[in-house]
Amino acid sequence: MSAATFFDDTEAAGSCINITFDSKGVAPKYALGYWSIRGLGAPLTMMMCAAKVPFSLFLYDILEDDKAESTGWKSDYFQAKGDYIKKYDAPLWNLPFCVDRENERVICQTNAVFASLGRTCGMYGCDENTTSQCEQLLCEIYDLRNIMVKYCYGPATASPKDTLQNAKRHFEKLEAWLEGEAKRTNSGDKRTNPGDSPKTNVVHLVGGKFNAPDFHLYEMLDQFEEFAKHNKLGNFLNDFGRLKAFKEGFSSLEENKFYLESWLHTELPFNNCMAQFGSLPGPDVYKYNESGPSATWRGKGVISMSPSSTS
C-alpha cells in the first residue's frame, strides 16, 4: 500500500479531518483516531498542531441505540475495531491509535501513542534524561486523568468535592515538579537567597521546551478547572500558583493558537455522552434521547482544516 492509501478508512468514522500546514495536495503521513470528544485525543491533536505536522484525525461517534431495551449505545467503531485488528494485524488495537502511513505502522495504547507522536514532533525529550522525565510525567498525568474518568464513567461513589480533593495530591506533585523545573531552567536567575523560588513562570514541564506531557497536563487542568466551576467548588488553581501560571502561559503560546481557536477545542465535549460530567460542551451533561440534536460535532464527514482555512 502507498502512504496515501494505508489506513484511509473513513467509513466507520463520523468525521475525518485532514489537518494540513501549507502542504496542499499531499496526503498526511500520519493519522490519529479517537472518539468524537476531547478526552485523550485532545492533547495528541494539540501537540500535532503545535508542531505543524500534517495528519488525518478520525473521530468515531457514539449514538443512542434505538434497538436497546434501555439506555444502550452504538457506534460504527465497534464493528470496525474487529476489522482493523485483522486487516492491520494489530491485536492491541484501541482508542487512541496513531498510524504512520509511510512505514505502514499502527501504534496503540495512550502513552505509546504520546511517545511515538512526541518523537515525530520533536517533543519527547532531547536526551535519555529528559525522555525519562517525559515518561514519568505522562504516567503521573494519566493517574490524574483516571480520577476524572472514575467520576465520569464509574459508579457514583465519590462526590464532586471528594473527586477534586483526590486530584489534589497529584496537583501537589505537579506543582512541586514545576517549582523544581523553575530552578533547573532559571539557573542564572538572580535571587537574594539561592533557596528562594525563581519568579519566572514556567510554561513547559521539561527543559524549557515543548514536550508531550505539556499538552496532557494542559488538557487535564482545563477539565478540572471547568469541573470545579460546574460544581461550584471555586478555582482550585488559586492554591497552585505554578500550575495556574503554566496553564495561562501555555494557552497563550503562539504555537497553540490554531488548535485552541478551532472547533476541535471549543465545540467537542470533554467526555463521551454517557459521562456524568462534560458530556456536552459548556460543560453540560448529555441526556439520553434528548441531547442528540445538539451534538453538532458528530458526522461532519471528510473535511479539511489549516491555519488559513477551517472549511
Residue pairs with C-beta under 8 A, 6 or more apart in sequence:
1 104
3 27
3 29
3 101
3 102
4 27
4 101
6 99
6 101
6 104
7 31
7 88
7 99
7 101
7 106
8 27
8 56
9 58
9 80
9 84
10 16
10 58
10 301
10 302
11 76
11 80
12 60
12 76
12 77
12 79
12 80
13 33
13 58
13 59
13 60
13 76
13 77
14 36
14 59
14 60
14 61
14 76
14 298
14 299
14 300
15 36
15 57
15 58
15 59
15 61
15 297
15 298
15 299
15 300
15 301
15 302
15 303
16 56
16 57
16 58
16 59
16 301
16 302
16 303
17 56
17 57
17 59
17 264
17 300
17 303
17 304
17 305
18 28
18 54
18 56
18 57
18 302
18 303
18 304
18 305
19 28
19 45
19 48
19 49
19 54
19 55
19 56
19 57
19 304
19 305
19 306
20 26
20 28
20 54
20 304
20 305
20 306
21 52
21 53
21 54
21 306
21 307
22 306
22 308
23 54
26 54
27 101
28 54
28 55
28 56
28 101
29 54
29 55
29 100
29 101
29 102
30 48
30 53
30 54
30 55
30 56
30 98
30 99
30 100
30 101
30 117
30 120
31 55
31 56
31 57
31 58
31 98
31 99
31 101
32 41
32 44
32 45
32 48
32 55
32 56
32 57
32 58
32 96
32 97
32 98
32 99
32 113
32 117
33 57
33 58
33 59
33 60
33 95
33 96
33 97
33 98
33 99
34 40
34 41
34 44
34 57
34 58
34 59
34 60
34 95
34 96
35 41
35 59
35 60
35 61
35 62
35 77
35 95
35 272
36 59
36 60
36 61
36 62
36 268
36 297
36 298
37 268
37 269
37 270
37 271
37 272
38 219
38 223
38 264
38 265
38 268
38 269
38 270
38 271
39 270
39 271
39 272
40 95
40 96
40 110
40 145
41 57
41 59
41 95
41 96
42 215
42 219
42 264
42 265
42 268
43 114
43 212
43 215
43 216
43 218
43 219
44 96
44 98
44 113
44 114
44 117
44 215
45 57
45 259
45 264
46 215
46 218
46 219
46 256
46 259
46 260
46 265
47 117
47 118
47 121
47 123
47 210
47 212
47 215
48 55
48 117
48 121
49 256
49 258
49 259
49 262
50 121
50 123
50 210
50 215
50 253
50 255
50 256
50 259
51 120
51 121
51 122
51 123
51 210
51 255
53 117
53 120
53 121
57 264
59 297
59 300
60 75
60 76
60 77
60 80
60 95
61 75
61 76
61 298
61 299
62 73
62 74
62 75
62 77
62 272
62 273
62 274
63 73
63 74
63 75
63 292
63 298
64 71
64 72
64 73
64 74
64 288
64 289
64 292
65 72
65 73
65 74
67 74
68 74
71 274
71 288
73 273
73 274
77 95
81 93
84 90
84 93
84 106
85 91
85 93
88 106
90 97
90 106
90 108
92 108
92 109
93 106
93 108
94 108
94 109
96 108
96 110
96 113
97 106
97 107
97 108
97 113
98 106
98 107
98 113
98 116
98 117
99 105
99 106
99 107
100 106
100 107
100 116
107 113
107 116
110 142
111 135
111 138
111 139
111 142
114 124
114 138
114 212
114 213
114 216
115 124
115 134
115 135
115 138
115 212
117 212
118 124
118 134
118 211
118 212
121 210
121 212
123 209
123 210
123 211
123 212
123 214
124 131
124 134
124 211
124 212
125 131
125 132
125 133
125 134
125 206
125 207
125 211
126 207
126 209
130 206
130 207
130 211
133 205
133 206
133 207
134 206
134 211
134 212
134 213
137 177
137 205
137 206
137 213
137 217
138 212
138 213
138 216
140 170
140 173
140 174
141 170
141 174
141 213
141 216
141 217
141 220
142 216
143 170
144 167
144 170
144 171
144 174
144 220
145 216
145 220
147 163
147 166
147 167
147 170
148 163
148 167
148 220
148 223
148 224
148 227
148 277
150 158
150 163
151 158
151 160
151 163
151 276
151 277
152 271
152 275
152 276
152 277
152 278
152 279
153 271
153 272
153 274
153 275
153 276
156 276
158 166
160 227
160 231
160 233
160 277
161 231
161 233
163 227
164 224
164 227
164 228
164 231
164 233
164 236
167 224
168 236
168 239
171 236
171 239
171 240
171 243
172 240
174 217
174 243
175 240
175 241
175 242
175 243
177 205
178 202
178 205
178 242
178 243
178 246
179 197
179 242
181 202
181 204
181 205
181 206
181 208
182 197
182 198
182 200
182 202
182 242
183 197
183 198
185 202
185 207
185 208
186 198
186 200
189 198
189 199
189 200
191 198
201 242
201 245
201 246
201 249
202 208
202 242
202 245
202 246
202 249
203 214
203 245
203 246
203 249
203 250
203 253
204 210
204 211
204 214
204 250
205 211
205 213
205 214
205 217
205 246
206 213
206 214
210 255
214 250
217 246
218 246
218 247
218 250
218 251
221 237
221 243
221 246
221 247
222 247
223 270
223 278
224 236
225 235
225 236
225 237
225 247
226 270
226 278
226 283
227 233
227 277
227 278
227 283
228 234
228 235
228 236
229 235
230 277
230 278
230 283
237 243
237 244
237 247
238 244
250 256
251 260
258 307
259 265
262 305
262 310
263 297
263 310
264 305
266 281
267 281
267 296
267 297
268 281
268 297
269 278
269 279
269 280
269 281
269 283
269 286
269 297
270 277
270 278
270 279
270 283
271 277
271 278
271 279
272 279
273 279
273 286
273 288
273 291
273 295
274 286
275 285
275 286
276 285
277 283
277 285
278 285
279 285
279 286
280 286
280 291
280 294
280 295
286 295
303 311
304 311
